[in-house]
């Protein structure tokens, strides 16, 4: 057996921005905007930020962060 370096772990999938065309805020039913720096979908109408985990938006109000 030879010592070979392990292959790097695959990069986390990025959010597919085309999903924004189909997604709306579950509380206000308003359109969302993508915040790439925070990796969140923002509902300005509801004042909520929905997390994106492993490239998948978590569209649950209970999981959303309140915006100040």
Secondary structure, 3 states (H helix, E strand, C coil): CCCCCCCCCCCCCCCCHHHHHCCCCCCCCCCCEEECCCCEEEECCCCEEEEEECCEECCCHHHCEECC
